[in-house]
Structures are given as structure tokens and as C-alpha cells.
């Protein structure tokens, strides 16, 4: 560890018990279900919530990735609601489109990382569930 106060803080990497393929698949599903449930209105929040509530006690990795997915989807919903009034001024349309595309891209990245057994942290996420 460096004594320089301007160095970037060390990133904490969680250590999990053995990650079986079943655990990695459930971790991936915590993220992927948000993408699959997007057409169902609030399904992008309800989907990860259901998976997390059912599987969170089975393994810490599933619990962690479920909370991460939920936090991100709730954050994206809040961002969309805050931006929505600006649609009247036309500036909100490209911002909402960019949010939608970013949501999809980050879900795919998180799904791939979780499938490989790596805990993914979404950017710009408000941590409601810790």
C-alpha cells in the first residue's frame, strides 16, 4: 500500500465459497432477467427481485449479484423518471434513448461477467440494498 494520499483507493474483491456452474448461472440470471422482463413494464425490477428473493440464501454470490442488479435497475428507473419531464423540450428524448441503450449494454456485460464467476459492479448505481 502506498503512503501517497492521492493514489486511487484499492478496490475490494469479494471472496466467495466455491462457485459451481449452477451458482454462476443464477448469478447471471439475476442480471439477465432484467433484460428479458423489460417489455413487461416494471419487469426489469420485479424479475431480479423475484430471483434474488428466492435464491439469495443459497450462496453469497447470488445474493450479491441479485442486490447489484436490483440497485442498478432501481437507479435507472429513477434516472429515467427525473429525465422524463425534459422530453417536452426535446432534450430528454436522446438522453432517455442513451439511458435505455446503456442499461442494455451494462446488463449484457454484467451477465457475461457473472457467468464467468466475477462479481460485477454497475457504474452510476445508487446502493439501496447493501
matplotlib code that plots the C-alpha trace (Angstrom):
import matplotlib.pyplot as plt

x = [0.0, 1.3, 1.6, 0.6, -2.9, -3.6, -3.4, -6.7, -8.3, -7.9, -10.9, -12.4, -12.8, -15.2, -14.2, -16.9, -17.1, -16.8, -18.7, -20.4, -21.8, -25.3, -24.3, -22.8, -25.9, -28.2, -25.9, -26.1, -29.9, -30.1, -28.9, -30.3, -33.9, -34.0, -33.3, -35.8, -38.5, -38.1, -41.1, -43.3, -43.2, -41.7, -40.5, -36.9, -37.2, -39.6, -37.7, -34.4, -36.3, -38.0, -34.8, -33.0, -35.7, -35.9, -32.1, -30.3, -29.9, -28.3, -25.0, -23.4, -22.5, -26.2, -27.2, -24.5, -25.4, -29.1, -28.7, -26.4, -28.9, -31.8, -29.8, -28.9, -32.5, -33.9, -31.3, -32.0, -35.7, -35.1, -32.8, -35.5, -38.2, -36.0, -35.2, -38.8, -40.1, -37.3, -38.9, -41.2, -38.0, -36.8, -33.5, -34.9, -35.5, -31.8, -31.0, -33.7, -32.5, -28.9, -30.1, -32.0, -29.0, -26.6, -29.0, -29.0, -25.2, -24.4, -26.9, -25.1, -21.7, -22.9, -24.4, -21.2, -19.1, -21.4, -21.5, -17.7, -17.9, -16.8, -18.8, -19.8, -20.4, -22.5, -21.4, -23.7, -25.6, -27.2, -26.7, -30.2, -29.6, -26.3]
y = [0.0, 3.4, 6.3, 8.8, 10.2, 10.9, 7.2, 5.6, 3.6, -0.2, -2.0, -4.6, -8.0, -10.2, -13.8, -16.4, -20.1, -22.4, -21.1, -24.0, -23.6, -23.6, -20.7, -18.8, -19.4, -18.0, -15.0, -14.4, -14.8, -12.1, -9.7, -11.3, -11.5, -7.6, -7.6, -10.3, -8.6, -5.1, -5.3, -6.0, -2.5, -2.8, -6.3, -5.1, -4.6, -7.4, -10.1, -9.6, -9.1, -12.5, -14.3, -12.6, -13.3, -17.0, -17.7, -15.2, -17.6, -20.3, -18.6, -15.2, -14.7, -15.0, -12.6, -10.1, -10.1, -10.0, -6.9, -5.4, -6.0, -4.6, -1.5, -0.8, -1.2, 1.0, 3.6, 3.5, 3.9, 6.9, 8.5, 7.9, 9.5, 12.5, 13.0, 12.3, 15.9, 17.2, 15.3, 18.3, 20.3, 17.5, 17.2, 14.4, 12.1, 11.4, 11.2, 8.6, 6.6, 6.8, 5.5, 2.7, 1.6, 1.9, -0.2, -3.0, -2.8, -2.9, -5.8, -7.8, -7.1, -8.0, -11.2, -12.3, -11.4, -13.2, -16.2, -16.3, -16.1, -12.5, -10.1, -7.2, -3.6, -1.4, 2.2, 5.1, 2.9, 4.1, 1.3, 0.9, -2.7, -3.4]
z = [0.0, -0.9, 1.5, -1.2, -0.3, -4.0, -5.0, -6.1, -3.3, -3.5, -5.0, -2.7, -4.3, -2.5, -1.8, -2.3, -1.5, -4.5, -7.5, -9.2, -12.6, -11.0, -8.8, -11.7, -13.8, -11.0, -10.7, -14.4, -14.3, -11.7, -14.4, -17.5, -16.2, -16.1, -19.8, -20.6, -18.5, -19.9, -22.2, -19.1, -17.7, -14.2, -15.0, -15.1, -11.4, -10.5, -12.4, -10.5, -7.2, -7.6, -8.4, -5.6, -3.0, -4.0, -4.3, -2.0, 0.9, -1.3, -2.0, -1.2, -4.9, -5.9, -3.0, -4.1, -7.8, -7.1, -5.0, -7.6, -10.4, -8.3, -7.3, -10.9, -12.2, -9.4, -10.2, -13.9, -13.2, -11.0, -13.7, -16.3, -14.2, -13.5, -17.2, -18.5, -17.9, -20.3, -23.2, -23.7, -24.5, -26.9, -25.0, -22.9, -25.9, -26.8, -23.1, -22.5, -25.5, -24.2, -20.8, -22.4, -24.5, -21.6, -19.5, -22.1, -22.6, -18.9, -18.3, -21.0, -19.6, -16.1, -17.3, -19.1, -16.0, -13.6, -15.9, -15.6, -11.8, -11.5, -9.3, -11.5, -10.2, -12.3, -12.8, -11.6, -9.2, -6.0, -3.4, -1.9, -0.9, 0.8]

ax = plt.figure().add_subplot(projection="3d")
ax.plot(x, y, z, "-o")
ax.set_aspect("equal")
plt.show()
